[in-house]
Amino acid sequence: MKQKREHPELSASEYAIAQDVIDLATHRVQDGASLIYVRALSAGKSGGHVLVVKATRTGKALWVTSVRRLSRQQAEREAEIARLLKKGK
């Protein structure tokens, strides 16, 4: 319930893809208390998704804080992934 209260902008379909993005992430970045998961798909498909989650101290629970689609047409996709990866360094 807290998740829905804190982030009503996230749809049920975005929550449905969240586990796939985590399980099949092509990049994972630690950014402070957040983990950024990027799932970049092949060029023939949609561009992929960026999922940002926060974890409890024990790591047993995650909260989705952001989900964003990366469209295939988005010319900056590679630059966006590189920028996100730099945040973790």
Backbone hydrogen bonds, N-H to C=O, Kabsch-Sander energy under -0.5 kcal/mol:
donor,donor_aa,acceptor,acceptor_aa,energy
5,R,1,M,-2.3
6,E,2,K,-3.0
7,H,3,Q,-2.1
10,L,7,H,-1.6
11,S,9,E,-0.5
15,Y,11,S,-1.8
16,A,12,A,-1.9
17,I,13,S,-1.3
18,A,14,E,-0.9
19,Q,15,Y,-0.7
21,V,17,I,-2.4
22,I,18,A,-2.2
23,D,19,Q,-3.0
24,L,20,D,-2.9
25,A,22,I,-0.9
26,T,38,V,-2.5
27,H,38,V,-1.9
29,V,36,I,-2.6
31,D,29,V,-0.5
31,D,34,S,-3.2
34,S,31,D,-2.0
35,L,53,V,-3.1
36,I,29,V,-3.5
37,Y,35,L,-0.6
37,Y,51,L,-3.5
38,V,27,H,-2.6
39,R,49,H,-2.9
40,A,38,V,-0.6
41,L,39,R,-0.5
41,L,47,G,-1.6
45,K,42,S,-2.2
48,G,70,L,-0.5
49,H,39,R,-2.0
50,V,68,R,-2.8
51,L,37,Y,-3.3
52,V,66,S,-2.7
53,V,35,L,-2.7
54,K,63,W,-2.5
55,A,33,A,-1.0
56,T,61,A,-2.2
59,G,56,T,-1.0
63,W,54,K,-2.7
65,T,52,V,-3.1
66,S,52,V,-1.5
68,R,50,V,-2.5
70,L,48,G,-2.8
71,S,69,R,-0.6
74,Q,71,S,-1.0
75,A,73,Q,-1.0
77,R,74,Q,-1.8
80,E,76,E,-2.7
81,I,77,R,-2.4
82,A,78,E,-2.2
83,R,79,A,-2.4
84,L,80,E,-2.4
85,L,81,I,-2.4
86,K,82,A,-1.9
87,K,83,R,-1.2
88,G,84,L,-0.6
88,G,85,L,-0.8
89,K,86,K,-1.6
